[in-house]
């Protein structure tokens, strides 16, 4: 471990250089801690001549949980933010951080999983260089590494002009056909919020059944909106209506200068009214009005491949304009190498079950009904 770099336990929110990412916010970390994880926050301290001096004062949080028989995994969402740029330097930094975290926790660790927001310009080179350093790409990414980020600095008119023509048309079509959008936020009447969340859940289950995606429990989304808010976080549930019928919904979060589209759902009916386009456009305008600098559509397939099962999602999100961003994805620093190999195998089997087997079973069920 480098002698000019060390971590100091910290109180969340009191850093000299606080994290700017939503998933490092006190709100999100404490919310995840209420759902099976434990949390811990650190501040980086470096000597002035350290190669990591740019990180001095930076605070980040970690989440950790027991997996089986007293063995733990650690997860660090969207941190560290400082990027040393080269593959070797990135690997060195993750190893130093992992060693420091392990020394503080003093727990039997399977692995420490990082999800840094670092840009990936060469997927193969990143994978190979990390493997040579005994770091590994996770079997599946926790956060989507590929996304579209829309710049909100231009005027509303310019943002509209940068969209594909069909997207502008679909927004106007939804409005012309009588689709309107309501927005519910924490702090409103609890009965109204419960009703809105129940609507979202019904639409989300319909979407999951149609598209073969996994969901959290209904209680998870309720807890998200009833979790103790902070002054820097704004959660919103947007619902698109037509003739008093809810036909689509999205959940977004505004945090400091970023807006993130977290979850989306839609009915099987009235999809020709294009409610998803109007929902996104409403959220984009609200995010800009709230002072956010960019809107993260949060997750697309890695490339424009018509054969990809989620190609429709790629087309939908990229049609609003914005910049396609590829991050390096989840990186693991193993604790126990034997346990890590077993854990990777179990993760691979779980991913196969939910991404392949469950979808095939649902498809067969739909075809037979």
N, C-alpha and C positions, 0 to 999 in steps of 0.2 A: 504493500500500500504506500502511496506517495506521502512523504512526510510533510509536504507543503499544502496538503489538501485534507480536510476533515469535515465531518458533519456534526452539528450540534442540535440536539433535540429542541424543537421550537413550538410555540403556541401558534396555531393556525391564524393567519391574518396579520401577524406582527412582523413581517419580514421587511428588510430594507429594500429588497427587490422581489415583490410578490409575483406569483405566477399569473399570467394573463389568460390562461386557457380555462374554459368552463369546467372541464373535468378535473382541474386542480383547485377549483373554488371551494371555500369552506362549506357552501351549500351542498355540492355534489358529494364531497368526501364524507360529510356527516350523514347524508342520505344513504350512501352505500354502507356506511358503518351500521346503519339501522337494519340492513338486510344481509346479515351474515358475515360481514367483513369487520376487521379491526383496523384502526387507523393510527398513523403516527406521522408527525411532521418534522422536517429537518431544515436547518439553515446551513448553507455551504460557507465555510471559512477557508480562505487561502492566503498565503503570504503574498506580498506585492510582486515578488519575482516568479510566482507560480505560472505555469503555462495555462492554468485554469483560473487565473485572476479575474477574468471577465465574469465568472460565476459567483464571485465573492458576494455574500449577502443574499443570494438567491434562495428562496424557500420553495420547497415542494413537499407533497404529501405522498405517503404510500398506503396501500391497502394490503392486508394479509389475512389469511384464513387457514384453518386446519383442513386438510384434505382427507387423510386417514391415519389413524393410530399415532397421533402426535406429530405428524409430518405436515409441514406448511408450504404454501406458495406465497410469494409476494408479487403484487402487481402495482406498477407505477404508470398511471394513465397520462399520456401527453407530457412527459417530462423525461429528461431535462430539455429545456427550451434552447439553451445555448448550444450551437452546433459547431463543433471543431472542424467540420467540412470533410476531411479525408477519412476514408474507411478505417485506416489504422488508428487515427486519433479518436474516431467515434468509438471503436472497440475498446481502446484504452480507457476512455472515460467511463463507459458502462461497467467495465471490470472494476475500476476504482470505486465507483458508486456502489456496486454490488457488494464488494468486500466491506465497505464502510457500513452499509445497511445491515449486513449479516453480523458484523461485530457488535452493533447496537442491539439487535433483536435477541441474539443468543438463543436461537431456536433451530431445531433440525429442519433445514430447508430443502425442498425438492428443487426449486429453482426460483430465480428472481426474474420476472417478466417485465420488460420495459416496452412502452409504446411511445417512443419519442416522435415529436412532430417534424422530424427531419425529412427534407426532400430527397427522393430517390431518383437519381438520373440513370442508374444502370443496375437493374434488379439482379442480374447474374453476378456482377462484380461484388455487390453488397453481400450476397449470400456466401460466395466463395471466401471473401476476406474474413467474414465473421466466423465461418466454420474453421478456418485456419487458426483463429484465436480462441477456439473452443467455446465460441458463442454460437447460438443456433437460431435460425428463423423458427418461430413457433409453428406448430402443425396447422394452426389456423389463427388468423388475426383477430384480436379482441375488438379493436376499433377499425373501421374500414380505412385502409391505407390510400384508396383512390377516391377522389371527391371532386366536386366543382365548387369553386369559391367565386361569388359574385361581388365585384367592387361596388360599394354603395356611395362612393364619392360623387360620381356624375349626377346630373339632374335626373328626375323621374322620367322626363321625356327622352333623355339619352339612354337610360337603362332600357326603356321600351324599344327604342330604335335598334339597340344591339341584340335584341331577341330575334329568333327566326320568325319570319312573317306569319307562319302558321300559329305560332305561340301567341302573338298579338291578336290574331284573329280569334283564337279559342277563348282568350280572356274576354274579349268583347262579346263573343257568342254566349258565354255563360251569363254575362250581365243582361244581354238582350233577351235571353230565354227566361229571365226572372230568378236566376240563382242569386242568393244573397248570403253574406257571411256574418256570423256572430262570433264574438271573441269573449272567452271566459278566462279570468285569471284568479289566482289565490287572493283571498280577501273579500271576494264577492259573497253573496248569500250562500251559505253552505248547501241549502237544498238545491239551489240552482246549479252549483258546482257538481254535486253528486249526480244530478240528472244529466249534466253535460258529459261527465265521465262515463256514465252508463251508456250513453249514446256512442261515445268513442269506442268503448269496449265491444259493443255489439257490431259496429262497423269493422273493428280490428279483427274480430273472430271471423267475420265474413271474408275479409281480405286474406287472412291466414289460411283458411280453408281453400280459397280459390287459387292462391299463389304458392301454397305449400311452404309457408314460412313459420318459424317458431315465435312464440310470444312469451312475455312474462305473465305472471298471474294478474288477475283483475286487481287484486289488492295492491300490487306493485305500483300501478298507475295512480290509484287513489292516494297511496302514501306519498308519491312524488308531489302531488299538488297540495297535500295537507302537511307536508314537512315544513318545519320552521323556516321561513324565508329569510334572506338577507337583503340588504339595500342595493346590492350590485347585481342581483339575479331577478330576471323577469320571466316567469313561465306563462305560456299562453296556450289555450286550447281553442283552435279555430274550427268552426263547424259550418259547412256549406248546406244550405237549405233550398228546397224547391217545393212550393205548395205545402208548406209546413212539414215537409218530410226531410229528415237529415240524410244526405246522400254521400258525404265525404267529410273527413276531418284530418287535421294535422296538429301535432304538438311541437312548439318551438320554444327555444330559450334564448333570451338576450342577456349577455354577460359582458360588461365593460364595452369593448369595441367589436365584439363578435356576436353574430346571430347564428343559431344552429337549428336546422330542421331535424328534429329527433325521430319522430314517428309519424306515419301516415296511414290512413285507412279509407276505404271507399266501399260503397254499396255495389251490388251486382246490377242494380237497376239505375237507369237515367245516366249512365256513364257518357252517353252522347251529348249531355249538357256541359261537359268539360268542367266540372266543379274543381278538379285538382289544380287546374291552371289559375282559376280565380283565387283559390286558397293561397297558393304560393305568392301570387302577386300582392294580395292583401298583406301577408306576413312580411314581404320584402319592403313594402311601403312603410309599414309600422316600424320595422327594424331601422330603416333610414331615419325616420322621424325621431326614434329613440336615441340617435347618435351613434349607432353601430356603423363600423367602417366596411364590414363585409358580411355576406350571408353565405353560410356553408350548407350546401345541400346534403352533405354527409353520407357519402357512399355511392359509388358507381362501379360497374365492372371495370377491369383494368384497361380494356381497349374497346374500340368500336367494332365488335365482332357480332355479326348478325346471328351466328349460331349459339351465342351465349344465352343461357336461359333467362338472364336478367337484362337482355339487350334493350327491352322496352324502357327499363328504368334509366339506362344510359341515354337514350334518345330524349326522354322526358326532361331529365335534369340538365343536360347540356344545351337544350333548346332555349333556355332562359339567358344564354350568354354566359359570361364568367370564364374563369381560367380553370382548366383541368390540372389537378395537382396529384402527384404520386408521392406518397411517403414510404418510408422503408418498411413499415409494418412492425409487428410484435417480435421482439428479440429476447431470447432466454439466456440467462447466465445460470448454468446448472449448479446446484448445491451438491447433493449426492448424485453421482453419475449413474449408478445403478437404478436408483429410484426415478431419476429423470427419464431414463430409457423406458421404464415401465409406464411412467406417466404419459410420455409421448405416444406410446402404443395405445393406451386407453383413450387418450384424446382423439387419436386418429379414428378409432372405432366409433367413438361418440359422434364425430363429425360425419362419418359415413352414414351412420344410422339416421341422423336428422336431415342431412343434405341429400341423401340418395334414397335410402330405404323408405323413410316416412313419406317422401314425395311420391314414390312409386305406389305405395299402398293407398294413398289418397287418390291418386289418379285412377287406379283400378276400381276403387270404390265409386268414384264419380261415373266411370264408364259403365259399371254394372247396375247403377241406380236408374 
